[in-house]
Amino acid sequence: MAKDKRQEVCTREYTINLGKRLHDVTFKKRAPRAIKEIKKFAAKQMGTKDVRVDVKLNKAVWSQGIKNVPKRLRVVIQRKRNEDDEDSEEMFSFVTLAEDQNTKKGVVVLEA
């Protein structure tokens, strides 16, 4: 039987359109909601409940303040094995900021 795709380690690059995800959100809640939406997006794409956000990505979201969140962000999402024995989840997702923010390539599989 083939191995489940959701259990393999992989790395993908995505462009997240935060503009449409933060439409009609109160100004003082935009940056915190953006982090929640990034986590929700990563959980859906990678099929993991445990999503961790890199410090540089958090700083990029908050770079223009709480209410002026960037419209789009290019992110790299990695699905990794969980090394903690007591944790119930076998895999977790780690979201980082991509180096090149100007490309509009769609989804790029960096490592299968």
MIVOPA-924396 format. One record per residue (C-alpha): residue in one letter; z, x, y. Coordinates in steps of 0.5 Angstrom, whole numbers, padded with zeros to 4 digits. Layout:
# MIVOPA-924396
A;Z;X;Y
...
# end
This chain:
# MIVOPA-924396
M;0000;0000;0000
A;-0002;0003;0007
K;0004;0005;0012
D;0006;0000;0017
K;0003;0002;0024
R;0009;0000;0027
Q;0013;0005;0024
E;0008;0011;0026
V;0010;0016;0031
C;0004;0016;0037
T;0003;0017;0044
R;-0001;0012;0048
E;-0003;0012;0056
Y;-0003;0006;0060
T;-0004;0003;0067
I;0001;-0002;0068
N;-0001;-0007;0074
L;0006;-0008;0077
G;0003;-0012;0083
K;0002;-0018;0078
R;0008;-0018;0075
L;0012;-0018;0081
H;0009;-0023;0085
D;0014;-0028;0088
V;0020;-0024;0086
T;0025;-0023;0092
F;0024;-0017;0096
K;0031;-0014;0094
K;0030;-0015;0087
R;0023;-0012;0086
A;0025;-0005;0084
P;0030;-0007;0079
R;0025;-0012;0076
A;0019;-0007;0076
I;0024;-0003;0071
K;0025;-0009;0067
E;0018;-0011;0066
I;0016;-0004;0064
K;0021;-0004;0059
K;0018;-0011;0057
F;0011;-0008;0057
A;0013;-0002;0053
A;0017;-0006;0048
K;0011;-0011;0047
Q;0006;-0005;0046
M;0010;-0001;0041
G;0013;-0006;0037
T;0020;-0003;0039
K;0026;-0006;0042
D;0029;0000;0044
V;0026;0003;0050
R;0028;0009;0054
V;0025;0010;0061
D;0024;0017;0064
V;0028;0019;0070
K;0021;0021;0074
L;0018;0014;0072
N;0025;0011;0075
K;0024;0015;0082
A;0017;0014;0082
V;0018;0006;0082
W;0024;0007;0087
S;0020;0012;0091
Q;0018;0007;0097
G;0024;0003;0097
I;0027;-0003;0093
K;0022;-0008;0096
N;0015;-0003;0096
V;0014;-0002;0089
P;0007;0001;0087
K;0002;-0004;0085
R;0000;0000;0079
L;0003;0006;0075
R;0000;0010;0070
V;0005;0011;0064
V;0005;0015;0058
I;0009;0011;0052
Q;0011;0015;0046
R;0014;0012;0040
K;0019;0017;0037
R;0023;0017;0031
N;0031;0015;0032
E;0035;0021;0030
D;0042;0017;0031
D;0044;0015;0024
E;0049;0009;0027
D;0043;0006;0031
S;0040;0000;0027
E;0033;0001;0030
E;0028;0006;0026
M;0024;0008;0032
F;0024;0008;0040
S;0020;0008;0045
F;0020;0013;0051
V;0016;0012;0057
T;0014;0017;0062
L;0010;0018;0068
A;0003;0020;0067
E;0001;0026;0071
D;-0006;0023;0073
Q;-0005;0017;0077
N;-0012;0016;0080
T;-0016;0015;0073
K;-0017;0008;0071
K;-0019;0009;0064
G;-0015;0003;0060
V;-0012;0005;0054
V;-0012;0012;0052
V;-0009;0014;0045
L;-0007;0021;0046
E;-0003;0022;0039
A;-0004;0018;0033
# end
